[in-house]
């Protein structure tokens, strides 16, 4: 009887050690997988969620996430649409832990410059927020790293003082808003 209890105790310890080893391995694998995820992967999984984005320079914007790519996201709130380059995002409120990596072999996503060119074709008035300030106008041309904006007078103090043209470096772009 005594030997049976000793063997049961040894078997119990061995089973416990195996479970702990498996748990530790699963945690390591989860951490390794999580370390490969991009913010864009988590944003893609959050389409439809209400988010608050904290942009460089302290600006906060909220809205429903309607599109997400490796380079930019689109938030909508009411009739306003807000295009945000991902490098401009410092923090995100409301983002879940789920992720959806871009499928290999999937059609290429629209780049930020191609979306800006579509806005230029639409000829709508946009408000462009940069690290240097805000300006309102119509996008006239989009290059590889900058866009030209034909400003419109708004009566507000901003980066541009009146009608004319201003060039915006895409590296300093925080937000493009349209209604």
C-alpha positions in Angstrom: 0.0 0.0 0.0 2.8 2.4 0.9 4.6 1.8 -2.4 1.4 2.4 -4.3 1.1 5.9 -2.7 4.8 6.7 -3.4 4.3 5.7 -7.1 1.1 7.7 -7.3 2.8 10.7 -5.8 5.7 10.4 -8.3 3.3 10.0 -11.2 1.3 13.0 -10.0 4.4 15.1 -9.8 5.5 14.0 -13.2 2.1 14.9 -14.7 2.1 18.3 -13.0 5.6 19.0 -14.4 4.5 18.0 -17.9 1.4 20.3 -17.6 3.5 23.2 -16.4 6.0 22.6 -19.2 3.3 22.6 -21.8 1.7 25.8 -20.3 5.1 27.6 -20.4 5.7 26.4 -24.0 2.2 27.7 -25.0 2.9 31.1 -23.4 6.2 31.3 -25.2 4.6 30.5 -28.5 1.9 33.0 -27.9 4.4 35.7 -27.1 6.5 34.9 -30.2 3.4 35.0 -32.4 2.3 38.3 -30.8 5.7 39.8 -31.4 5.2 39.5 -35.1 2.0 41.5 -35.3 1.9 45.0 -36.6 -0.4 47.8 -35.5 -2.0 47.6 -39.0 -2.9 43.9 -38.3 -4.8 44.8 -35.2 -6.4 47.8 -36.9 -7.7 45.5 -39.8 -9.3 43.2 -37.2 -11.0 46.3 -35.6 -13.0 47.4 -38.7 -16.3 48.8 -37.4 -15.0 49.6 -33.9 -15.2 53.0 -32.3 -11.6 54.2 -31.7 -9.8 57.3 -30.4 -6.5 58.0 -32.1 -3.9 60.1 -30.3 -1.7 61.6 -33.0 1.8 63.1 -32.8 1.6 66.6 -31.3 -1.2 65.7 -28.9 -4.2 65.8 -31.2 -7.0 63.3 -30.5 -9.6 62.2 -33.0 -12.4 59.7 -32.7 -14.7 57.8 -35.0 -15.6 54.4 -36.4 -12.8 52.6 -38.1 -14.0 51.9 -41.7 -10.7 51.0 -43.5 -7.3 50.0 -42.4 -4.1 49.2 -44.5 -0.4 48.9 -43.7 0.0 52.6 -44.3 -3.2 54.4 -43.3 -6.6 54.1 -41.6 -9.9 55.8 -42.3 -12.2 56.9 -39.5 -15.8 58.2 -40.0 -17.9 60.2 -37.7 -21.2 61.7 -38.8 -20.5 62.8 -42.4 -16.8 63.5 -41.8 -14.1 61.2 -43.1 -10.6 61.3 -41.6 -7.6 59.8 -43.3 -4.7 59.1 -40.9 -1.3 57.9 -41.9 -0.3 55.1 -39.5 3.1 56.7 -38.7 1.1 59.7 -37.3 -0.6 57.5 -34.6 1.0 57.5 -31.2 -1.7 55.7 -29.2 -5.1 54.0 -29.8 -8.0 53.8 -27.4 -10.5 51.0 -27.9 -8.3 48.7 -30.0 -8.9 45.0 -29.2 -6.3 42.3 -28.9 -7.4 40.5 -32.1 -5.4 40.8 -35.2 -5.8 40.1 -38.9 -2.6 40.0 -40.8 -2.7 40.9 -44.5 -3.2 37.7 -46.5 -0.3 36.6 -48.6 -1.1 36.9 -52.2 -3.9 39.3 -51.6 -4.4 42.2 -54.0 -2.1 45.1 -53.2 -3.6 47.6 -50.8 -4.1 51.2 -51.8 -1.2 53.4 -50.8 -1.6 56.7 -49.0 -0.5 58.5 -52.1 -3.1 56.7 -54.3 -5.9 57.7 -51.8 -4.7 61.3 -51.8 -4.7 61.2 -55.6 -8.4 60.0 -55.5 -9.2 63.0 -53.2 -7.4 65.3 -55.7 -9.6 63.9 -58.5 -12.7 64.5 -56.4 -11.8 68.2 -56.1 -13.4 68.4 -52.7 -12.3 70.7 -50.0 -10.2 69.0 -47.3 -8.6 70.1 -44.1 -5.0 69.0 -43.9 -3.4 68.7 -40.4 0.4 68.5 -40.3 3.1 68.8 -37.6 3.4 72.4 -38.7 -0.3 73.4 -38.5 -3.5 73.1 -40.5 -4.6 74.3 -43.9 -7.8 74.0 -45.8 -8.0 73.7 -49.6 -8.2 71.4 -52.6 -5.4 68.9 -53.3 -4.0 69.7 -56.7 -1.2 67.3 -57.1 0.3 64.4 -55.2 3.9 63.4 -55.6 5.9 60.6 -54.0 6.6 62.5 -50.8 4.6 65.7 -50.9 1.3 67.1 -52.1 0.3 70.5 -53.3 -2.8 72.1 -51.9 -4.7 75.1 -53.4 -5.7 76.9 -50.2 -9.1 78.5 -49.7 -9.7 81.3 -47.2 -11.4 80.1 -44.1 -11.1 83.2 -41.9 -9.1 81.1 -39.4 -5.5 81.5 -38.4 -3.6 78.6 -39.9 -0.5 77.5 -41.7 -1.5 79.4 -44.8 -2.6 83.0 -44.6 -4.7 83.3 -47.7 -5.5 81.8 -51.1 -2.6 80.3 -53.0 -0.7 77.1 -53.1 1.2 75.3 -50.3 3.3 72.1 -50.4 2.8 69.6 -47.7 5.5 67.1 -46.9 3.8 63.7 -46.5 6.3 62.9 -43.7 4.7 65.6 -41.6 1.1 64.7 -42.5 -1.1 63.8 -39.5 -4.6 63.9 -40.8 -6.7 64.7 -43.9 -10.4 65.5 -43.1 -13.2 65.8 -45.5 -17.0 66.1 -45.1 
